[in-house]
Amino acid sequence: MDVDLSVDLIHATVQLEQPLGDGTRTVGTGFLISSPSPDGKPRVVLVTANHVLEKMPKANARIGYRISNADGSWNYSPQPLTIRDAKGAPIWTRHPTRDVAAIAITAPPEFAKAAIPADYLAADDTFARFHVGAGDEMMALGFPRGLSANQAGFPILRSGRVASFPVAPAKVFPTFLLDFSVFPGNSGGPVFMADNSRRRPGAEGEAKFIAGLLTQQVELNNERLEIGIVTHASYIRETLNLVNNPAAPVTMTSGERTTGAKAASAQEAVGQ
């Protein structure tokens, strides 16, 4: 099947927001994954960075659905998304060691169809098979400072190059750097590879996969270095497993720190 992963992920990526009541809102990005339940029934799971949801204190957030019309136009139609129970406790599933969260949702039919199959999430062998390394171009989707590409609420597509080496295995290098400007609102957005024009000699097949999700920006002495930190898709896979089984095994990585790292979403509120 010929897949345009860029377009497919644009349709599957949504803005997440929660008004704070003072004229500002917390904003992040999420994307929809098709991940069947243990009994095999179809299920849509929203994936984002854990800190995006943690910084939303109220029970209900808003998820930015888009509705297509017969004339080719689109309407932006954000809907309530319950993220906490009556006592304020989170109802999403978080990875115990990485900044990844997932929550099963009931999406409108158009969005349920737009959810990306979980098979597109990269694993360690994906990076090896396509010889992914420093200098390779990847793309990222998000809503920097709450901005969308148009009034229909589509995410903004940008690109950057892998800025660190090596990038695998994930249990040793759970994150990697991407050379592009990161802003509040970008966190939780998918980072992916869909351009085959720069594949290295020996790489197998077409490089179309989700490499991970954006979780942080890098700062030094309060100066943004225009570098994003991407958490490997392996940890998205593990988080989806935890949605099915809270006792599922996970990779316990070392608590590595990137000097100056700062979450790039709801830690900074943006104007409504």
ZIMOCOR-V665647 format. One record per helix or strand of 2 or more residues. SS is the DSSP state (H for helix, E for strand). FROM is the first residue (numbers start at 1). TO is the last residue. Records with the same first field share a line. If there is no record, write none. Layout:
SS = FROM-TO + FROM-TO
This chain:
H = 5-12 + 50-54 + 109-114 + 118-120 + 124-129 + 144-146 + 233-244
E = 13-19 + 24-34 + 44-48 + 60-68 + 74-82 + 93-94 + 101-105 + 116-117 + 137-142 + 156-162 + 175-179 + 190-193 + 209-220 + 223-232 + 261-263 + 270-271
